[in-house]
């Protein structure tokens, strides 16, 4: 291995150990996973009966209210009284949510979603957001326990999750792909037979790979940075995940590449919310529509994701009906 490559990979490994701090955000220790009793379904209409798991609740009537006009007794009013929105996010998903080593600010496309929600409640996001770095496997338990208000962590909307939590309307449409070593010769999922494939525990990515390539050897890590370290250390042959996440990994390792071609799956992202807080879901859906109207969604996409994905994209058309 060349000295240049060794140095680069050492820097990547070091970056994974950085702890989030300040700059308008309150750092919070990563909690131990809490597994409460399953919550009641978030919808009066079972997800399997809608024919489309991306269906969400109608936005707040009249759009986003002024910060001082959030309804008394609402979830938004409780958050406003507390003084900050608690959001479960990734801390190592470059382009989506990661700490800028120069400014110390956690930033990315998913963080922009959180900031927009907080700004709608408080008038500004600055000083009113507490980012809580969580593992993918902790997203649902922490929402169910009420320890966090929202999850903005490239979370795929599906029926199984609707039975445990609620989702906003789809805010981004991603797709699962495969990251491999340059020159590996792997150009399609069927060639993963007998190969070690890594994905974070608690995600649907490994399930999808094992369905498409049953003889692939699953490898898990706490997050995609953990998978990247295993990939660089030779402990896995490939990494699988959403194209947004893999684009961020490739940006950190020039010896890796994403297999081109059609995505293996459709991955509609939604903001996760406690199943009981339907008013907050409606509020977030109104915020998303406001972002469509004022161009802030498009500006966020073009800043964070378009340079790496190299694709034009528009905010998904919402599907309501719950």
C-alpha positions as CSV (number, residue, x, y, z in Angstrom):
1,X,0.0,0.0,0.0
2,X,1.4,3.4,-0.9
3,X,2.3,6.0,1.7
4,X,-0.2,8.4,0.2
5,X,-3.0,5.9,0.5
6,X,-2.0,4.9,4.0
7,X,-2.0,8.6,5.1
8,X,-5.4,9.2,3.5
9,X,-6.9,6.2,5.2
10,X,-5.4,7.2,8.5
11,X,-7.1,10.6,8.2
12,X,-10.4,8.9,7.4
13,X,-10.1,6.7,10.5
14,X,-9.3,9.6,12.7
15,X,-12.2,11.6,11.4
16,X,-14.6,8.8,12.5
17,X,-13.5,9.4,16.1
18,X,-14.3,13.1,16.2
19,X,-17.0,14.0,18.7
20,X,-19.7,16.5,17.8
21,X,-19.5,19.9,19.4
22,X,-21.0,23.4,19.8
23,X,-21.3,26.0,17.1
24,X,-25.1,26.4,17.7
25,X,-25.7,22.7,18.5
26,X,-25.7,21.0,21.9
27,X,-23.6,17.9,21.9
28,X,-25.2,14.9,23.5
29,X,-23.6,11.6,24.5
30,X,-24.6,8.6,22.3
31,X,-27.2,6.7,24.4
32,X,-27.5,3.0,24.9
33,X,-30.2,1.5,22.8
34,X,-33.5,1.4,24.6
35,X,-36.1,-1.1,23.3
36,X,-39.5,-0.3,24.6
37,X,-42.7,-2.1,23.9
38,X,-43.9,-1.7,20.3
39,X,-46.0,1.4,19.8
40,X,-49.5,1.3,18.3
41,X,-49.7,1.7,14.5
42,X,-49.2,5.3,13.5
43,X,-52.1,5.3,11.0
44,X,-55.7,4.4,11.2
45,X,-55.3,3.0,7.7
46,X,-52.8,0.1,7.8
47,X,-49.8,0.7,5.5
48,X,-50.4,-2.5,3.6
49,X,-53.9,-1.3,2.6
50,X,-52.7,2.0,1.2
51,X,-50.6,0.4,-1.6
52,X,-48.0,3.0,-1.1
53,X,-45.9,3.3,2.1
54,X,-44.9,6.8,1.3
55,X,-48.4,8.0,2.0
56,X,-48.4,10.5,4.9
57,X,-50.7,12.8,6.7
58,X,-52.1,16.0,5.1
59,X,-50.0,19.1,6.0
60,X,-51.2,21.5,8.6
61,X,-54.2,23.4,7.2
62,X,-53.2,26.9,6.0
63,X,-49.5,25.9,5.8
64,X,-46.8,26.7,8.4
65,X,-48.0,29.0,11.2
66,X,-45.9,31.8,12.5
67,X,-43.6,30.6,15.3
68,X,-45.6,32.4,17.9
69,X,-48.8,30.9,16.6
70,X,-48.2,27.2,17.0
71,X,-51.3,25.7,18.6
72,X,-51.4,25.6,22.4
73,X,-51.0,22.1,23.7
74,X,-49.5,20.8,20.4
75,X,-46.2,18.9,20.1
76,X,-44.7,22.0,18.5
77,X,-45.7,24.1,21.5
78,X,-44.1,21.6,23.9
79,X,-40.9,21.8,21.8
80,X,-41.0,25.6,21.8
81,X,-41.5,25.7,25.5
82,X,-38.5,23.4,26.0
83,X,-36.4,25.7,23.9
84,X,-34.9,23.3,21.4
85,X,-35.7,20.5,18.9
86,X,-34.0,17.2,19.6
87,X,-33.1,15.5,16.3
88,X,-31.5,12.0,15.9
89,X,-29.0,12.2,13.1
90,X,-25.9,10.5,11.7
91,X,-22.5,12.0,12.6
92,X,-20.5,10.4,9.9
93,X,-22.5,10.4,6.7
94,X,-20.6,12.8,4.6
95,X,-22.9,15.1,2.5
96,X,-25.9,14.0,4.6
97,X,-24.8,14.7,8.2
98,X,-21.1,15.0,9.3
99,X,-19.0,17.4,11.3
100,X,-17.0,20.0,9.4
101,X,-13.5,19.6,10.8
102,X,-12.8,23.3,10.2
103,X,-15.9,25.0,11.6
104,X,-17.0,22.3,14.0
105,X,-20.6,22.5,12.6
106,X,-22.5,19.3,11.9
107,X,-23.8,19.9,8.3
108,X,-25.3,18.2,5.3
109,X,-28.6,17.7,3.5
110,X,-30.3,15.9,6.4
111,X,-29.2,18.7,8.8
112,X,-30.8,21.3,6.5
113,X,-34.1,19.4,7.0
114,X,-33.8,19.6,10.8
115,X,-32.9,23.3,10.6
116,X,-35.9,24.1,8.5
117,X,-38.2,22.4,11.0
118,X,-36.6,24.2,13.9
119,X,-36.8,27.5,12.2
120,X,-40.5,27.0,11.6
121,X,-41.0,26.5,15.3
122,X,-38.7,29.1,16.7
123,X,-38.1,31.6,13.9
124,X,-34.5,30.5,13.6
125,X,-32.6,27.3,14.0
126,X,-29.6,28.8,15.6
127,X,-29.5,27.9,19.3
128,X,-32.7,25.8,19.0
129,X,-31.4,22.5,17.7
130,X,-29.9,19.7,19.7
131,X,-28.4,17.1,17.4
132,X,-28.1,13.6,18.9
133,X,-25.8,11.3,17.0
134,X,-27.4,7.9,16.9
135,X,-26.9,4.5,15.3
136,X,-29.3,3.4,12.6
137,X,-30.5,0.6,14.9
138,X,-31.5,3.3,17.6
139,X,-33.7,5.4,15.4
140,X,-37.0,3.7,16.1
141,X,-36.4,2.9,19.9
142,X,-35.4,6.5,20.7
143,X,-38.5,7.9,18.8
144,X,-40.8,5.5,20.6
145,X,-39.3,6.3,24.0
146,X,-39.7,10.1,23.4
147,X,-36.1,10.8,23.9
148,X,-35.9,12.5,20.5
149,X,-38.5,14.5,18.6
150,X,-37.5,13.6,15.0
151,X,-35.1,11.4,13.1
152,X,-33.5,12.9,10.0
153,X,-31.0,10.2,9.2
154,X,-31.6,8.9,5.6
155,X,-34.4,6.7,6.9
156,X,-36.4,4.7,4.4
157,X,-40.1,4.7,4.6
158,X,-41.7,1.3,4.7
159,X,-44.7,-0.5,6.0
160,X,-42.9,-2.3,8.8
161,X,-41.7,0.9,10.2
162,X,-45.1,2.6,9.9
163,X,-46.3,0.0,12.4
164,X,-43.9,1.5,14.9
165,X,-43.5,5.2,14.1
166,X,-44.9,7.9,11.8
167,X,-43.3,9.4,8.8
168,X,-43.4,12.8,7.1
169,X,-43.9,12.9,3.3
170,X,-41.0,11.7,1.3
171,X,-38.3,14.3,1.2
172,X,-35.7,12.5,-1.0
173,X,-35.8,9.5,-3.3
174,X,-32.6,7.4,-3.1
175,X,-31.7,3.9,-4.1
176,X,-29.4,1.1,-2.9
177,X,-26.1,0.5,-4.7
178,X,-22.8,-1.2,-4.1
179,X,-19.3,0.2,-3.4
180,X,-16.3,-1.9,-4.4
181,X,-12.6,-1.6,-4.8
182,X,-11.6,0.0,-8.1
183,X,-10.5,-2.8,-10.5
184,X,-12.5,-5.5,-8.6
185,X,-14.3,-6.6,-11.7
186,X,-17.6,-6.5,-9.8
187,X,-20.2,-4.8,-12.0
188,X,-23.5,-6.3,-10.8
189,X,-25.0,-7.7,-7.6
190,X,-24.9,-11.3,-8.7
191,X,-21.1,-11.2,-8.6
192,X,-21.3,-10.7,-4.8
193,X,-21.7,-14.5,-4.3
194,X,-19.1,-15.6,-1.8
195,X,-18.0,-12.0,-1.2
196,X,-18.2,-10.2,2.1
197,X,-20.7,-7.3,2.0
198,X,-20.9,-4.7,4.8
199,X,-23.9,-2.6,5.9
200,X,-24.8,-1.0,9.3
201,X,-26.8,-3.2,11.7
202,X,-30.5,-2.3,11.8
203,X,-30.7,-1.2,8.1
204,X,-32.6,-3.0,5.3
205,X,-29.6,-3.0,3.0
206,X,-28.2,-6.4,4.0
207,X,-31.7,-7.9,3.8
208,X,-32.0,-6.7,0.2
209,X,-28.5,-8.0,-0.8
210,X,-29.2,-11.4,0.7
211,X,-32.4,-11.6,-1.3
212,X,-30.6,-10.7,-4.6
213,X,-27.3,-12.5,-3.8
214,X,-28.1,-15.3,-1.2
215,X,-24.6,-16.5,-1.1
216,X,-23.1,-13.1,-0.2
217,X,-21.5,-13.1,3.3
218,X,-23.1,-10.4,5.5
219,X,-20.8,-8.2,7.6
220,X,-22.2,-5.5,10.0
221,X,-20.8,-2.4,11.6
222,X,-22.3,0.3,13.8
223,X,-22.4,2.8,10.8
224,X,-21.1,3.3,7.3
225,X,-17.8,4.7,8.6
226,X,-17.3,1.4,10.4
227,X,-18.0,-0.4,7.1
228,X,-15.5,1.9,5.3
229,X,-12.8,1.1,7.9
230,X,-13.4,-2.6,7.4
231,X,-13.3,-2.1,3.7
232,X,-10.0,-0.3,3.9
233,X,-8.6,-2.9,6.3
234,X,-9.6,-5.8,4.0
235,X,-12.3,-7.2,6.4
236,X,-15.0,-6.8,3.7
237,X,-15.1,-6.8,-0.1
238,X,-17.9,-4.4,-0.6
239,X,-20.2,-1.9,1.1
240,X,-23.9,-1.6,0.3
241,X,-26.2,1.3,1.1
242,X,-28.0,4.2,-0.4
243,X,-26.3,6.0,-3.2
244,X,-26.2,9.2,-1.2
245,X,-24.2,7.5,1.6
246,X,-21.9,5.7,-0.8
247,X,-21.2,8.9,-2.7
248,X,-19.9,10.4,0.6
249,X,-17.7,7.3,1.2
250,X,-16.1,7.5,-2.3
251,X,-15.4,11.2,-1.7
252,X,-13.3,10.0,1.3
253,X,-11.5,7.1,-0.5
254,X,-10.4,7.6,-4.1
255,X,-9.6,3.8,-4.4
256,X,-13.3,3.0,-4.1
257,X,-16.0,3.3,-6.7
258,X,-19.8,2.8,-6.8
259,X,-21.1,0.2,-9.2
260,X,-23.0,2.1,-11.9
261,X,-26.3,1.2,-13.3
262,X,-29.9,0.9,-12.0
263,X,-30.3,1.0,-8.2
264,X,-31.1,-2.3,-6.5
265,X,-34.0,-0.8,-4.6
266,X,-36.1,2.3,-4.2
267,X,-35.3,4.1,-0.9
268,X,-37.8,6.9,-0.1
269,X,-36.5,9.0,2.8
270,X,-38.9,10.4,5.4
271,X,-38.5,12.3,8.7
272,X,-39.3,9.9,11.5
273,X,-41.6,11.0,14.3
274,X,-43.2,9.3,17.3
275,X,-46.4,7.6,16.3
276,X,-48.5,9.6,18.7
277,X,-47.3,13.0,17.4
278,X,-49.4,13.2,14.2
279,X,-49.7,17.0,14.6
280,X,-45.9,17.2,14.3
281,X,-46.0,15.1,11.2
282,X,-48.6,17.4,9.6
283,X,-46.4,20.4,10.6
284,X,-43.3,18.9,9.0
285,X,-45.2,18.2,5.9
286,X,-46.2,21.8,5.7
287,X,-42.6,22.8,6.2
288,X,-41.6,20.5,3.3
289,X,-44.1,22.2,1.1
290,X,-42.8,25.6,2.1
291,X,-39.3,24.4,1.1
292,X,-40.7,23.4,-2.3
293,X,-42.3,26.8,-2.8
294,X,-39.3,28.9,-1.7
295,X,-36.6,26.8,-3.4
296,X,-34.7,25.9,-0.2
297,X,-35.0,22.2,-0.9
298,X,-33.5,22.6,-4.3
299,X,-30.7,24.8,-3.0
300,X,-29.9,22.2,-0.3
301,X,-29.8,19.4,-2.9
302,X,-27.6,21.4,-5.3
303,X,-25.2,22.3,-2.5
304,X,-24.7,18.9,-0.9
305,X,-25.7,16.0,-3.2
306,X,-25.7,17.1,-6.8
307,X,-21.9,17.6,-7.0
308,X,-21.3,13.9,-6.1
309,X,-24.4,12.2,-7.5
310,X,-24.0,14.3,-10.7
311,X,-27.8,14.0,-11.3
312,X,-30.5,16.6,-11.5
313,X,-33.2,16.0,-9.0
314,X,-36.4,17.6,-7.7
315,X,-38.2,17.3,-4.4
316,X,-40.5,14.2,-4.5
317,X,-44.2,14.9,-5.0
318,X,-45.9,14.1,-1.7
319,X,-48.5,11.4,-1.4
320,X,-51.1,11.9,1.3
321,X,-54.1,9.8,2.5
322,X,-53.6,8.6,6.0
